[in-house]
Amino acid sequence: MCDHCVTAAGKAGLSRRKLFAAGAGLALAGALSTSLRAQSAAVSGDEALKRLVEGNARYVAGNLNERDFSAGRAARAASQAPFASILSCADSRIAPELAFDQGPGQLFVTRVAGNFVNQYGLASLEYGAQVLGSQLILVLGHTNCGAVSATIDVIKNGTKLPGHLPSLVNAIRPAVLAAQKEKPENLLEAATIANVRLNVEKLKRATPILSQRLAQKQLTVVGGVYDLVTGKVTLV
């Protein structure tokens, strides 16, 4: 056989091996992504909440699960199947994946300062529920929230905020006013809890997707407050 034929045959064999390897890799990624979707579909709202509570307990205790973030990367590139959705404050001191000891692809997180529902956040959470199959939404507030504190300042002192910051205040204002009526000892703490509860109720009533899934028992919506000092999440 001529050198050209040997070289050509070698290249052909190499190409076939590469194609086979690529095909096997895609097949494995496809199988893993299918498995991820199946796992998500099997996780009820109650089970998802249990996973979050247990993960937060590990975080508080400093017993985080060690994990290789590169594992499953190919499968995650093909698909995602988060078992829970989180509406969190944008505060840099909170990282929901860390706070609940979860890895990439396990939580579908939407963040905005003051953890309130707007049309874009609602659309994202609808996507998480309807398309990705997440059966739990957790509204996550936190202690010493700057957005809630700023709203209290505006209401009590008439402070004027620049730019688009008043839009945050307007969204949080109803929670602060509701908390004020109870004359709490700590208004910031009470308003933070009220803000979480108010947005939980908004999500429960949100039509057409979330309210329908809630009625069909395909969705659970709960609220919690993250303590910046201890890292513990308390359901409210």
C-alpha positions in Angstrom: 0.0 0.0 0.0 1.4 3.4 -0.9 2.2 6.0 1.7 -0.7 8.1 0.5 -3.1 5.2 1.0 -1.7 4.5 4.5 -2.0 8.1 5.4 -5.6 8.4 4.0 -6.6 5.2 5.7 -5.2 6.4 9.0 -7.0 9.7 8.7 -10.2 7.9 7.8 -9.9 5.7 10.9 -9.1 8.7 13.1 -12.1 10.5 11.7 -14.3 7.6 12.4 -12.9 7.3 16.0 -13.5 11.0 16.5 -17.1 10.7 15.1 -17.7 7.7 17.3 -16.3 9.5 20.4 -18.3 12.6 19.6 -21.5 10.6 19.1 -21.0 8.7 22.3 -20.4 11.9 24.2 -23.6 13.4 22.8 -25.5 10.3 23.6 -24.2 10.4 27.2 -25.1 14.1 27.5 -28.5 13.4 26.1 -29.1 10.5 28.6 -27.9 12.6 31.5 -30.1 15.6 30.5 -33.1 13.2 30.2 -32.2 11.9 33.6 -32.0 15.4 35.0 -35.5 16.2 33.7 -36.9 13.0 35.1 -35.4 13.8 38.5 -36.9 17.3 38.5 -40.3 15.9 37.5 -40.1 13.5 40.4 -39.4 16.2 43.0 -42.6 17.5 44.6 -42.8 20.9 46.3 -42.7 19.3 49.7 -39.6 17.3 48.8 -37.9 20.3 47.2 -38.5 22.3 50.4 -37.1 19.5 52.5 -33.9 19.5 50.3 -33.5 23.3 50.8 -34.0 23.1 54.6 -31.5 20.2 54.9 -29.0 22.0 52.6 -29.3 25.2 54.7 -28.7 23.2 57.9 -25.4 21.9 56.3 -24.5 25.4 55.3 -25.1 26.8 58.8 -23.1 23.9 60.3 -20.3 24.3 57.8 -20.7 20.8 56.5 -21.1 21.6 52.9 -21.2 18.7 50.4 -18.0 18.6 48.4 -18.6 18.5 44.7 -16.8 18.7 41.4 -18.5 21.5 39.5 -17.1 20.2 36.2 -19.0 16.9 36.7 -22.1 16.9 34.6 -21.2 20.1 32.7 -21.9 18.5 29.3 -25.4 17.4 30.4 -26.1 20.8 31.9 -25.1 22.4 28.5 -27.8 20.3 26.8 -30.6 20.8 29.4 -31.4 22.0 32.9 -33.8 20.6 35.5 -33.7 22.7 38.7 -35.8 21.2 41.5 -36.6 24.6 43.0 -37.0 28.3 42.0 -35.8 31.1 44.2 -36.9 34.8 44.2 -34.0 36.4 46.1 -32.8 39.8 46.9 -29.8 40.9 44.8 -27.8 41.6 48.0 -24.2 40.5 47.4 -24.0 38.9 50.8 -26.5 36.2 49.8 -25.7 33.3 47.4 -28.8 31.0 47.3 -26.8 28.1 45.9 -24.4 28.3 48.8 -27.0 29.0 51.4 -28.9 25.9 50.4 -25.7 23.8 49.6 -26.8 23.1 46.0 -24.7 22.8 42.9 -25.1 24.2 39.3 -28.3 23.3 37.6 -30.3 22.6 40.8 -31.8 26.1 41.6 -33.5 28.5 39.2 -32.7 31.9 40.7 -34.3 35.3 40.0 -32.9 38.2 41.8 -33.9 41.9 42.4 -33.2 44.3 45.2 -36.0 43.8 47.7 -37.0 40.4 46.4 -40.4 41.5 45.0 -42.4 40.3 42.1 -42.3 42.4 38.9 -43.4 41.3 35.4 -39.9 40.1 34.4 -39.4 38.2 37.6 -42.9 36.7 37.2 -42.2 35.6 33.7 -38.9 34.0 34.8 -40.7 32.1 37.6 -43.4 31.0 35.2 -40.7 29.6 32.9 -39.2 27.8 35.9 -42.5 26.2 36.7 -44.1 25.6 33.3 -41.0 24.8 31.2 -38.4 23.5 33.6 -40.9 21.7 35.9 -39.9 23.2 39.2 -42.6 22.6 41.7 -41.4 24.9 44.5 -40.9 28.7 44.6 -39.2 30.2 47.6 -39.3 34.0 48.1 -36.1 34.7 50.0 -35.7 37.9 52.0 -32.9 38.7 54.4 -32.1 40.6 57.6 -30.9 44.2 57.3 -32.2 44.6 53.8 -31.1 47.9 52.3 -34.0 48.1 49.9 -36.5 47.7 52.8 -34.6 50.1 55.0 -34.5 52.7 52.2 -38.3 52.3 51.8 -38.8 52.9 55.5 -36.6 56.0 55.3 -38.6 57.4 52.4 -41.9 56.8 54.1 -40.9 58.1 57.6 -38.6 60.9 56.6 -39.7 61.9 53.1 -36.2 61.2 51.7 -35.8 61.7 47.9 -33.9 59.0 46.1 -32.1 59.5 42.7 -32.5 57.7 39.4 -34.8 54.6 39.2 -34.5 53.8 43.0 -38.0 55.1 43.7 -39.3 52.2 41.7 -37.9 49.8 44.3 -39.5 51.9 47.0 -42.9 51.8 45.3 -42.8 48.1 45.1 -41.8 47.6 48.7 -44.0 50.4 50.2 -47.2 48.2 50.7 -45.2 45.8 52.9 -43.8 48.6 55.0 -47.2 50.3 55.4 -48.8 46.9 56.4 -46.0 46.3 59.0 -46.4 49.8 60.4 -50.0 49.2 61.3 -48.9 46.5 63.7 -46.6 49.0 65.5 -43.8 46.5 65.8 -40.8 46.9 68.0 -38.4 46.5 65.1 -40.0 47.9 61.9 -37.2 46.7 59.6 -37.6 43.1 60.7 -41.4 43.2 60.5 -41.4 44.9 57.1 -38.9 42.4 55.8 -41.2 39.5 56.8 -44.3 41.4 55.5 -42.5 41.9 52.2 -41.8 38.2 51.8 -45.3 37.2 52.7 -46.9 39.8 50.4 -44.9 38.5 47.4 -45.7 34.9 48.3 -49.4 35.8 48.0 -48.8 37.7 44.8 -47.2 34.6 43.2 -50.0 32.4 44.5 -52.5 34.6 42.8 -50.5 35.2 39.6 -52.5 34.1 36.6 -52.6 32.2 34.4 -49.7 29.8 35.0 -48.8 29.8 38.7 -52.3 30.0 40.1 -53.4 27.2 37.9 -50.4 25.0 38.8 -51.0 25.8 42.5 -54.7 24.7 42.2 -53.5 21.5 40.5 -51.1 20.8 43.4 -48.2 21.0 41.0 -46.6 24.0 42.7 -45.8 25.1 46.3 -45.0 28.8 47.1 -43.3 29.6 50.4 -41.3 32.4 52.0 -38.2 32.6 54.1 -35.8 35.1 55.6 -32.0 34.6 55.5 -30.1 35.8 58.6 -26.9 37.5 57.5 -25.1 36.7 60.7 -25.9 33.0 61.1 -26.7 32.0 57.6 -29.9 30.3 58.7 -33.1 30.6 56.7 -36.3 30.8 58.7 -39.6 30.0 56.9 -42.2 32.7 57.5 
